[in-house]
Each structure stands twice: as C-alpha cells, then as structure tokens.
Amino acid sequence: MSMRFFPRIFAADARVTPFDSDAARFDARRMGMWIFLVVLALLFVSTIFGYLFVRVENASTWLDGNPPPPPTILLYSTVALLLSSWTMHLALRAAERGERAQGKWMLATLGLALFFLTLQAFAWVQLIQENLTISTGLYAWMFYVFTGLHAVHVIGGLIPLLLTTARARRCEYGPNDFGGVLCTAMYWHFLDGAWIVLYLTLLLGSR
C-alpha cells in the first residue's frame, strides 16, 4: 500500500470509497435502490397473491359481516399520493438542474405524504366506527393488512424524505450530486404504484 494513501485518510474532506469516480458511485447507488425496490415488490406481490388465494378458497365467507366498500376518503388519499408523486418528480428535475425550486417541491411532497397518512388514519377510524374491525371477517382482515403494510412503508419513507427535504431547502443538490433525491423519488414512485394496485384490489374484493 502506498504511503500516499495515509494522508488522504486523515484529510478533512477525505472519503474512503471503493469506487473510482463519482459516476461509478452514483450508478452503484441507483442499482442498490433498484435491488431494494425489487425485494419490496416481491413482498407486495406475495401479499396480493395471498389475498387472491384466501379470496378463492373462502368465497362463501369472504364478505361475512356485510363489510362496506372502501370509504370514499381512500379515494382522496389516493389523489394526495398521486399529487405527491408529481411534486417529487418536479423536485427531482429541479435538483438535477441545481434550481432553488427543489426545496419547494420537496416540501410539498412531504406535506402531501403527511396528508395521505392522515386520511388513511381517518379511513381506519371511520371503518372501526362502522364496526368493521380486523376480526369482523376475512375481507376486513385483508383490508387492514393491505393498508397497514403500505402505511408502514410510507412512514419509513418519511425519514429519507425529511433528510432530502432539509438538504433541498438549502439547495444542496445539483447536476453532479442529486443521488439522494433520485433514490427518494424512486422509492416514492414505487409506493405510489403499489398503492394503486392495492386500492384497486380492495375495491374489487368488496364486491
């Protein structure tokens, strides 16, 4: 090992990395995010297949308790999530260009994410007040599993969303460093698509 390596370790701006360039590190980061999303997709797909299996095997008792269809408030929360995906896209574009608008759009995405979770909580409260609990029947059980699973991942996504929003508000992202926003956007768009599939599955399952 060259002796020149040691001063680099202790330099104030030193960054030990296995990659030869920023571009290689960026590509590895993006690839890691894709692998993570594939794993998450398998989780959601297996949940949906489990739902379909239970639905087919228990057709006669599926709607025990006469559960109501998904509350209308879920439609509003779906719109909020779609809007957050759009604002996230705008934030990514602004970050790629180093524009100050990146902070504004990230903040809007964060606000819409919190609004989505609030509406989801209201939906649960509404259904519980209508006596649709997790023990009411198979449909009710799957409803809470679906919405709860997705909500947990949205809550988990708030952490990187908060961190990237804080940096974006200081306009720290630019053409050569926007990986944080990119990975957050990839995750957020995935959650958006996953929710659309889950929501449509719940709608069809209530009939």
N, C-alpha and C positions, 0 to 999 in steps of 0.2 A: 504494500500500500504506500503510495506516495506521501511524503511528509507534507506536501502542499495541501493535503486533504484536511489536516487538523485545523489550520487557521480558518478554513471555511466553516467548520462545525461551530466554532465559537464566535463567528461573525454575528453582529446584531441582527442582520437580515437573513441569516442562514436558513436554508430549508432543505433538509435531507430528503431526497426523493429518489425512487428507483427509475424515474422517467428521465429521458434525455432532454425533453423540451416541454414547454407549456402545452403545446398542441397534443403531445402524447398523453400528458396527464389529463387533459380535457376529454380526450377520446376514451380513456380508461374510466373516467368518472361517469361519462354517459353510458358506457357499456355496463358498468356496475348497476346503474339505475335501471337499465333495461332488464337485467337479470332479476333484480328485486321485483320489478313490476310483473314479470312472468310468474314468479313464485306467488305473488298476490293474486294474479289472475287464476292460477290453479286453485287457490283457496276459494275464491268466489264461484268458480265453475263447479267445483266439487259440492259446494253448498247448494247450488241450483239443481244439480243432478240428484242430490239427496232429497231436495224438495219434490222433484218430479217423481222420484221413486215412492216417497211417502204418499204423494197425491194419488198415484195409480193404485197402490196397494190398499189404500184406505178410502176409496171413493165413497163408500156408504156413510162413513162417519166424518168425512172431511169438514163439512160445514156444521158440525154439531154446535148447538147454542145459537144458531142463526146469526153468525157474525155479520156486522155491517160491512159494506165495501170500504176500502181505504178512505179515510177522511179527506175532504177537499183540501185541507191545509197542506197535505202532502204534495198536491199539485203546485201550490205556491212555493213550497220549499224546493221543488224541482226546478222551478223557474229561477229561484235565487241561486241555485247551484250552477245552472247553465250560464247565468249572468257572470258568476264568479269565474267561470272558465274563460269567458270572453275578456274580462278585465285582466286576468292572468296572462292571456295571450298578448294584450296590449302592453302589459308590464314587461314581458319578455322582449318584445320588439323595441321598447324604449331602452331597456338595459343593453341590448346588442348595439345600440347606437350611442350609448352614454348620455341619453337625454334625462333631464330632471323629472320628466313625467313618470319615470319608473317608480318613484316613491308614491305618487298619487294613485297609480293603478294598483300597486301592491297593497296600499292601504284600503282601497275599495274592495279588493279581493278578500282581505282579512275581514272587513266588515260584513261582506256577503256570506262568508263562511260562518261567522258567529250568528248571523240572522238565520241561516239554514239550520244550524243546530237548535236554535231557539224554537223554530217552527216544528222541528222534529219532536222536541220535548212536549210542545203543546199538543201534538198529534197523539202522543202516548197518553197524556193526561185526559184528552177527550175520549179515547177508547176505553180507558180504565173507568171513567165516569159512566160509560155505556155498558159496563160490566163485561168488557172483553179483556180478560186477563190472560196471562200465559198458560193458565190451567183450564181455560174455557174449552179448548178443543185443539185439534191438530193445526188448523189454519191459523188460529190465534198464536199458537206456539211458534210456527214458522214466521209469522209476521214480525214478532218481536226479535226472533233470531236474525232475520234479514236486516231489519232497520237498526238493530243494536250492533251487529257486525260492521255495518257501514259507518255508523256514527263513531265507533271506536277508532276506525281508521281516519276519519275526518279529524277527530280530536288529536290523534297522533300527528296528523299533518299540520296542526296549528303551530307546533314547535318550529319546524323549518320555515313555516310561513311567517312567524313572528321574527325570526332571525333575519330572513332575507328582506322583510319589510323594513326593519331597522337600518340595514345597510343601504337599501334602495332610497330611503328617506334622506340619507347623506350623499346620495348619488355616487356610490362607490363602485357601481358596476359600469363596465364599458366594453368596447369591442373585443378587448383582449382578456376580459375577466367577467363573464356573465354565467359561469357554470352553476352557481348557486341558484339563480333564478331559473335556469333551464331545468335543473333536476326537480325543483319545486313545481314548476309548470308541468313537467311530465307526470309527476305523481298526482297533481290536481286534476289534470285532464283524465287520468285513469279513473279516479274516484267519480268523476262526472259520468263517464261511460258506464262504470259499474252500477251506479245508482239508477241510470235509465233502465238498464236490464232488470235490476231488482224490482223497480217500481212497476214495470210492465208485467213482470211475473206475478207480483202481488195482485195487480188488477185482474189478470186472467184467473188467478187462483180463487178469487172471491165469487166467481160465477159458477 
